[in-house]
Amino acid sequence: QVQLVESGGGLVQPGGSLRLSCAASGSFFSINAMGWYRQAPGKQRELVASITKGGITNYADSVKGRFTISRDNAKNTVYLQMNSLKPEDTAVYYCNARIDESGYGVFVTYWGQGTQVTVSS
């Protein structure tokens, strides 16, 4: 069974940094795009950043220049380096990944359990 396990959330002061990690485990053939989303209280889940298998990245305007997404395909892991954090970055952060379990080119989206990021003084 495929699982995405996140780590690295926590409490940080404004202007600080955090690095989130998300590792895929279980039995699968390949991983296509991976990404990070976030959901603040009372708001819809929104895309923060995504990265293709080949390394092409996409960012929400609100995080451009502050956040960096990367991945290690050998470790089936995606990272989100978050710098210059602001109180409005406070949210539960979720990773997702498009995963082909069978090898037949059928990709299914999986989600991690979420990790809390709180930016506060």
Solvent accessible surface area in square Angstrom, and as a share of the most:
residue,aa,sasa,rsa
1,Q,185,0.82
2,V,8,0.04
3,Q,106,0.47
4,L,9,0.04
5,V,82,0.47
6,E,9,0.04
7,S,61,0.40
8,G,37,0.36
9,G,31,0.30
10,G,29,0.28
11,L,131,0.65
12,V,23,0.13
13,Q,121,0.54
14,P,61,0.38
15,G,58,0.55
16,G,20,0.20
17,S,57,0.37
18,L,33,0.17
19,R,130,0.47
20,L,0,0.00
21,S,28,0.18
22,C,0,0.00
23,A,41,0.32
24,A,9,0.07
25,S,53,0.34
26,G,52,0.50
27,S,86,0.56
28,F,43,0.18
29,F,144,0.60
30,S,23,0.15
31,I,9,0.05
32,N,64,0.33
33,A,34,0.26
34,M,2,0.01
35,G,1,0.01
36,W,0,0.00
37,Y,57,0.22
38,R,17,0.06
39,Q,64,0.29
40,A,25,0.20
41,P,123,0.77
42,G,92,0.89
43,K,140,0.59
44,Q,162,0.72
45,R,92,0.33
46,E,80,0.36
47,L,56,0.28
48,V,0,0.00
49,A,0,0.00
50,S,29,0.19
51,I,9,0.05
52,T,52,0.30
53,K,103,0.44
54,G,77,0.74
55,G,37,0.36
56,I,131,0.66
57,T,58,0.34
58,N,78,0.40
59,Y,46,0.17
60,A,27,0.21
61,D,117,0.60
62,S,63,0.40
63,V,0,0.00
64,K,117,0.50
65,G,87,0.84
66,R,31,0.11
67,F,6,0.02
68,T,74,0.43
69,I,5,0.03
70,S,46,0.30
71,R,38,0.14
72,D,44,0.23
73,N,74,0.38
74,A,100,0.77
75,K,133,0.56
76,N,50,0.26
77,T,11,0.06
78,V,0,0.00
79,Y,35,0.13
80,L,0,0.00
81,Q,59,0.26
82,M,0,0.00
83,N,60,0.31
84,S,58,0.38
85,L,2,0.01
86,K,84,0.35
87,P,75,0.47
88,E,124,0.55
89,D,0,0.00
90,T,37,0.22
91,A,1,0.01
92,V,41,0.23
93,Y,0,0.00
94,Y,36,0.14
95,C,0,0.00
96,N,19,0.10
97,A,0,0.00
98,R,102,0.37
99,I,0,0.00
100,D,3,0.02
101,E,80,0.36
102,S,67,0.43
103,G,30,0.29
104,Y,186,0.71
105,G,49,0.47
106,V,96,0.55
107,F,59,0.25
108,V,71,0.41
109,T,49,0.29
110,Y,50,0.19
111,W,105,0.37
112,G,8,0.08
113,Q,117,0.52
114,G,14,0.13
115,T,20,0.12
116,Q,86,0.38
117,V,0,0.00
118,T,42,0.24
119,V,4,0.02
120,S,54,0.35
121,S,127,0.82
